[in-house]
Amino acid sequence: MSDLFPDLAPCKSPRLLWLERQGFLTHHNPELSDEESPWIALLPEQEDKDKVVGQIMAESCRLYDEVFGLGYGTTEQEAILDLCKKKSIPLWNEETV
């Protein structure tokens, strides 16, 4: 942190607040190349809220891929964007207050 404005409390950007509200989980597989989309993103179902991505995928991979939706991308942001498009989720700068 900078000492430029010591009296200002740190605050998160609107995009970071949106990501926290949505609750996306992401995972990177370093063994895949960019052509194979090494990042995945998902929104956990209620019963999977306290699980990590690996545990969710081990238990319900096909269900998420076919029903709940998975986003794929070469970066974490691309995977989240892909999932948002598939599930028609407004992006952080598209939401109406």
Secondary structure, DSSP 8 states (H G I E B T S, - for coil): --SSSTTS-----HHHHHHHHHT-EEEE-TTS-GGG--EEEE---GGGTTS-HHHHHHHHHHHIIIII--EEESSHHHHHHHHHHHHT---TTT---
